[in-house]
Amino acid sequence: MTTTEKIANAKKRIDELERLIKFWNDSDHHEAKIVNFSSKIENKVA
């Protein structure tokens, strides 16, 4: 995995964490919400 790929994956994880934090902060309203994460499964050989 190249450095560029590692950075791209880290950015995706940061974005997901920021959305989760926002969801948790907004959950004080006790409304049913769905967090929709786009997920892509990639087969990688180590």
Backbone as ProteinMPNN parsed JSONL, in Angstrom:
{"seq_chain_A": "MTTTEKIANAKKRIDELERLIKFWNDSDHHEAKIVNFSSKIENKVA", "coords_chain_A": {"N_chain_A": [[0.855, -1.179, 0.0], [0.612, 2.139, -0.9], [1.894, 5.341, 0.206], [0.143, 7.377, -0.505], [-2.273, 5.983, -0.755], [-2.596, 5.167, 1.903], [-2.971, 7.645, 3.157], [-5.348, 8.467, 1.932], [-7.115, 6.492, 2.9], [-6.969, 7.074, 5.633], [-8.117, 9.629, 5.671], [-10.738, 8.961, 4.939], [-11.519, 7.488, 7.182], [-11.356, 9.464, 9.162], [-13.36, 11.219, 8.273], [-15.594, 9.525, 8.638], [-15.514, 9.227, 11.421], [-15.962, 11.878, 12.219], [-18.584, 12.203, 11.301], [-19.867, 10.344, 12.948], [-19.427, 11.506, 15.482], [-20.899, 13.859, 15.198], [-23.437, 12.707, 14.862], [-23.744, 11.481, 17.394], [-23.75, 13.73, 19.033], [-26.061, 14.972, 18.156], [-27.932, 13.152, 18.952], [-29.189, 13.68, 21.297], [-31.713, 14.543, 21.002], [-33.351, 12.402, 20.94], [-34.413, 11.178, 18.677], [-35.161, 8.862, 16.108], [-32.586, 7.934, 14.084], [-30.664, 7.287, 11.163], [-27.448, 6.371, 10.343], [-25.76, 6.61, 7.452], [-23.316, 4.979, 6.026], [-21.144, 4.796, 3.392], [-19.835, 1.883, 2.235], [-17.08, 0.054, 1.132], [-15.823, -2.934, 0.268], [-12.673, -4.125, 0.091], [-10.437, -6.369, -1.316], [-7.36, -7.109, -0.184], [-3.994, -8.011, -0.447], [-1.664, -8.826, 1.897]], "CA_chain_A": [[0.0, 0.0, 0.0], [1.446, 3.33, -1.018], [1.624, 6.417, 1.164], [-1.06, 8.078, -0.968], [-3.416, 5.15, -0.385], [-2.736, 5.235, 3.361], [-3.538, 8.958, 3.468], [-6.745, 8.446, 1.492], [-7.861, 5.671, 3.854], [-7.038, 7.813, 6.893], [-9.111, 10.695, 5.485], [-12.068, 8.328, 4.986], [-11.812, 7.156, 8.581], [-11.588, 10.728, 9.869], [-14.7, 11.674, 7.878], [-16.575, 8.667, 9.305], [-15.521, 9.565, 12.843], [-16.61, 13.186, 12.38], [-20.029, 12.008, 11.158], [-20.333, 9.675, 14.159], [-19.441, 12.493, 16.563], [-22.057, 14.723, 14.955], [-24.62, 11.9, 15.146], [-23.875, 11.311, 18.842], [-24.119, 15.027, 19.602], [-27.446, 15.256, 17.788], [-28.826, 12.108, 19.454], [-29.848, 14.162, 22.504], [-33.106, 14.823, 20.657], [-34.044, 11.12, 21.063], [-35.091, 10.85, 17.433], [-34.573, 7.727, 15.406], [-31.792, 8.384, 12.945], [-29.85, 6.261, 10.529], [-26.188, 6.854, 9.796], [-25.556, 5.868, 6.219], [-21.917, 4.988, 5.619], [-20.858, 4.033, 2.189], [-18.748, 0.961, 2.537], [-16.549, -0.679, -0.006], [-14.94, -3.986, 0.743], [-11.582, -4.335, -0.851], [-9.567, -7.496, -1.008], [-5.958, -6.704, -0.296], [-3.049, -9.043, -0.043], [-0.599, -8.221, 2.712]], "C_chain_A": [[0.903, 1.245, 0.0], [1.054, 4.355, 0.037], [0.351, 7.167, 0.783], [-2.311, 7.301, -0.592], [-3.663, 5.183, 1.123], [-3.379, 6.553, 3.783], [-5.01, 9.003, 3.088], [-7.607, 7.643, 2.455], [-8.006, 6.383, 5.195], [-8.071, 8.933, 6.809], [-10.524, 10.137, 5.549], [-12.46, 8.021, 6.423], [-12.102, 8.414, 9.401], [-12.975, 11.26, 9.548], [-15.786, 10.854, 8.576], [-16.663, 9.001, 10.791], [-16.198, 10.907, 13.097], [-18.122, 13.056, 12.242], [-20.609, 11.312, 12.384], [-20.423, 10.65, 15.334], [-20.639, 13.411, 16.414], [-23.354, 13.982, 15.269], [-24.831, 11.766, 16.645], [-24.28, 12.611, 19.508], [-25.578, 15.349, 19.325], [-28.43, 14.257, 18.391], [-29.522, 12.523, 20.75], [-31.326, 14.422, 22.251], [-33.96, 13.562, 20.708], [-34.892, 10.797, 19.829], [-34.393, 9.657, 16.799], [-33.853, 8.242, 14.168], [-30.991, 7.212, 12.413], [-28.592, 6.934, 9.989], [-25.878, 5.984, 8.598], [-24.106, 6.009, 5.774], [-21.775, 4.194, 4.336], [-19.671, 3.135, 2.502], [-18.355, 0.191, 1.283], [-15.561, -1.688, 0.537], [-13.897, -4.239, -0.33], [-10.757, -5.523, -0.393], [-8.133, -7.05, -1.236], [-5.082, -7.828, 0.206], [-1.915, -8.358, 0.698], [0.74, -8.72, 2.275]], "O_chain_A": [[1.827, 1.364, 0.804], [0.008, 4.24, 0.677], [-0.43, 7.549, 1.654], [-3.301, 7.889, -0.157], [-4.811, 5.224, 1.566], [-4.236, 6.573, 4.666], [-5.83, 9.524, 3.845], [-8.714, 8.064, 2.793], [-9.06, 6.301, 5.826], [-8.817, 9.165, 7.761], [-11.412, 10.753, 6.138], [-13.596, 8.266, 6.831], [-13.001, 8.414, 10.242], [-13.692, 11.705, 10.445], [-16.778, 11.408, 9.05], [-17.756, 9.052, 11.355], [-16.925, 11.06, 14.079], [-18.869, 13.712, 12.968], [-21.713, 11.64, 12.819], [-21.392, 10.619, 16.093], [-21.321, 13.711, 17.394], [-24.267, 14.551, 15.868], [-25.952, 11.914, 17.131], [-25.072, 12.602, 20.45], [-26.256, 15.935, 20.168], [-29.639, 14.485, 18.348], [-30.367, 11.782, 21.252], [-32.108, 14.512, 23.197], [-35.176, 13.641, 20.536], [-35.966, 10.208, 19.945], [-33.184, 9.476, 16.942], [-34.447, 8.903, 13.317], [-30.685, 6.266, 13.14], [-28.662, 7.933, 9.274], [-25.749, 4.765, 8.717], [-23.716, 7.034, 5.213], [-22.239, 3.059, 4.231], [-18.633, 3.595, 2.978], [-19.196, -0.251, 0.499], [-14.581, -1.328, 1.189], [-14.207, -4.525, -1.486], [-10.426, -5.65, 0.786], [-7.751, -6.664, -2.341], [-5.413, -8.508, 1.177], [-1.29, -7.429, 0.187], [1.76, -8.326, 2.841]]}, "name": "protein", "num_of_chains": 1, "seq": "MTTTEKIANAKKRIDELERLIKFWNDSDHHEAKIVNFSSKIENKVA"}
